[in-house]
Amino acid sequence: MGGFVAGDSVLFKRGEAFTGTLVVTVSGSPGSPVVFGAYGEGGLPELTGFTTLSGWQAKGGGIWEAAVPGGLSYMNTVTVNGAAMACGRYPNATAAGQGYLYYDSYNGNTSISDNKLASLTNFAGGQLVMRKTRWVIDRNEILSQSGTTINYSSQSGYGGAKGYGYFIQNHPATLDTEGEWYYQGGRLGIFTNNSPGDNYQVRAGVTETLVRLSNQGNISFEGLRLSGATVSAFEISYSQHIRISGCEVVFSGKNAINATGTDGLTVENTTIAHTGNNAISVNGGNNTILRGNQVRGTAVYAGMGDGGDGTYEGVTISGNNNLVANNTIDSTGYIGLNFSGDNVTVKNNVVSNFGLAKDDGGGIYTWNNGTGAATNSGRVVTGNIVLNGIGAPGGTDNPAKAYAHGIYIDDNAGQVEISSNTVANCASYGVYIHNAHDIVIKQNTLYNNATQLYMEHDNVAADRPVYNCTVTSNVLFAKLATQLAAEYKTKDNDIGNFGSFDGNYYYRPQDNDLTIGVLQQVNGVYSYQTMGVGTWKALYGKDANAIKPSHSVPAYTITKVTGVNQFSNGTFDSNIGGLYAYAAAGNCVTSWDSGALDGGALKVSFSSTTGSSSYGSVIMGVGAVTAGKCYRLKFSMLGGNSYKAATTYLRQGTGSYSDLSERKASTISGTRIEKEFLFTATANEGNAAIVFDVPEQPSPVYFDNIRLEQVEATATNADNYISFLYNPTTS
């Protein structure tokens, strides 16, 4: 579209729809942009790529087909009565295996083999959707199928991976759910128990791009609605000072707004919804402002986004001097907000419900480990609210473990301030510092994540250690006893180089003892230890002013004691009968003691030390336990200040010596402690035992008043004791 000059306006009538592609070939000037806007009354004028399909033909089995005009080779935008529909798939997303099959073998990046395919339809002409890593889902065209082998054309350079899965889509044989569709040979097929027509309106996006501009400047789009792009609603390249304000961008097949090499882009107060891949993608743009936008429903369907890296994201932005502020980003397939570059501010955004299709990503994420990566500077992530990192483990080699982190600073990223953020309800880590450096983490509230703060140097980027971080005045609040306040891990022996820690608040009200996990490698041996705040301070010289609140919340309530003490000599009045000790080094000694606790007590000591992380096991026979029944263990313990922990659990007394419960630990202290644990037996066993694993240490450890009894118990609902409130507004 040409023939206009700086300061001109092109206005579309409200309440009307306009089809085709708006190609902008003119520029405005600073202070006098060319404006594309609206006039009149009614709803926003709509630039649309949708067409309503007609001429439906019944194909049998609930499938109807219609021709799609335009001869498109690609289809990704289909609605039924105004609702976005996913491409048909086998197995369904709700099927066993979280909707994935698992291949038996693969040949590089060209084929897979799976014996289950022998009994299924030949899927040639469809698409093979492969989970190749946790962060890559490729949508591969099936070239042919021969028996149990599918040959495909890969969407990215990633190949197959052992233990990963796949599903089939875009084929007639995959349709069995209302509204599912396929597109082949210029025809769209849809599954319905109705008859497509006036009361069942099917629309398909047939225009690749709705607005395209290249090498233009000072253009403004105001108050427009864009819908039904097959690829991108806005395609902007190598332009300057483009403004999108007060618009609605919906039902985009791939990207809603895709900008490359464009400086001075502003997107503000715009709603973006139902996007197949990335809602806002800014690649190499400086002086960008993304502010006050509502971004919802991005790449929520596995197999509908692009393959490879940098896909299924709400907002992805690279470049310098950029601002991303006051946006709401809700329901995203992978990363909510991905940023890179220098002098970037990510401020006061609300990011929620992410990691719905892929995982090992974050609500807010950055990475900087490409070839020749420069050192960054001036990056600030502040005042954001990040909630509900879900994770999508289906189709991976560990489908029981979801990885979704709140704020994720990844390989070699540095010079980031993370301050005054609230991160809650993430499947894995609240703030994750992974092979990153020069990070300031201060005054954040991290709540109800699997681990609140997780700092790690591992072999993914072996030459990128964690160092020079400042971690101060953060609230690390583990809601449940199964969560940790913090974990600090390294492949080396360099926890001391992680940086300075002070004034952090470590709190786990259901069990506020061993709230910190530390892993390091010393002399070629990895050692992981859970510890309390005092041990963390003493062993590593960190967090001198750390706070450990004393308020507690019960993890359970005992409603009835149904059994007797199953270890009858638990008070050790005159002897230590009924137990024995074992240590691989043969150095664990048990004896009777009369002065340490209440009269008689069990004394556990070591005749020698091995210089390793060895331990001795004290085994006490307790008779029979029943699968699914609860058993309360109570005991008194006193030791030295060894900064180590004793582990307690139920185990078979003979045979394979398999565990019969989860393992629970408590810090060995120079102050007497009274402990109580609740175990649920995992199997029936007529000859069970209590086991205390006591780590080697110079001082003896004493036990007394041991009592194991069957009980009836109810788990505590922590929400009855803890309220999590946040304000997502500016008021």
Secondary structure, DSSP 8 states (H G I E B T S, - for coil): --S--TT-EEEEETT-EEES-EEE----BTTB-EEEEEESSSS--EEE-EEE----EEEETTEEEEE-TT--S----EEETTEE--B-EES-TTSGGGG-EE-SEEETTTEEE-GGGGGS---TTSEEEEEEETTEEEEEEEEEEETTEEEEE-SSS----TT-EEEEESSGGG--STT-EEEETTEEEEE-SS--BTTB-EEEE-EEEEEEEES-EEEEEES-EEE-EEEEEEEEES-EEEEEES-EEEEESSEEEEEES-BS-EEES-EEEEESS-SEEEES-SS-EEES-EEEEES-STTSS-SSSS-S-SEEEESSSEEEES-EEEEESS-SEEEESSSEEEES-EEEEE-SS--SEEEEEE---STT------EEEES-EEEEE----TTSS-TT---EEEEEE-TT-EEEEEES-EEE--SSEEEEEES-EEEEEES-EEESSSEEEEEEE-GGGTT---BSEEEES-EEE--STTSEEEEEEESSS-GGGGEEEES-EEE-TT--SS-EEEEEEETTEEEEEEE-HHHHHHHH---TT-B-------SEEEEEE-S--SSTTTT-SS--TTEEEE-TTS-EEEEEESSSSSSSEEEEEESS--SSS-EEEEEEEEEEE-TT-EEEEEEEEE--S-S-EEEEEEEESSTT--B-S--EEEE--SS-EEEEEEEE-SS-EEEEEEEEEEE--SS-EEEEEEEEEEEEEEE--GGGT-------S--
